[in-house]
Amino acid sequence: MTSLCKVCLKSEILCSVCEEKLKKGEISPYEVKFSKTVHELSERFPPLKDAKFLKVVEGRNVLFVITEKNHAPRFVGRGGKIVRLLSEKMGTEIKIIDSSEDVKKIIDEISKPARVLTTSVVYTPNGTKRRIILSSEPPVKKAELSSLAEALTGEKVEVVW
């Protein structure tokens, strides 16, 4: 699922290791809540037991869940039943995005209604970075969008509009 330990998934509080990850920003409060919610629902929906996600990104009135390659259907469920339950328990709309898509498609999906106009490689004295140019301001914070793109590509990323 995520980087929470099994004890923390079942507990109301976090162990010192998971608490430290939360303080350092390695995991977000939304990832903690989402992990616990998925764990809770996995008893009713067996596909969730093996379902893995990479990151939960907060947008305006929506959470984007980036899953491991080909794991999105496990979070959606037949007819969208699982994702609807997850949305109810989380108290906000959830969009599931499969990481098997290329980074441009993932950023495009998260940035809607803004669109990715272009991506390019920028050469700087400190190395290279990828620049993603959007058509307008996205519903996700610039820093979140950049860190998500960096986590998915392993490259330095700059998002501009």
Secondary structure, DSSP 8 states (H G I E B T S, - for coil): --SS-HHHHHSSS--HHHHHHHHHTSS-HHHHHHHHHHHHHTTT-GGGGS--EEEEEEBSSEEEEEESTT-HHHHH-GGGHHHHHHHHHHTSEEEEEETTS-HHHHHHHHHTTS-EEEEEEEEETTEEEEEEEESS--SB-HHHHHHHHHHHHSS-EEEE-
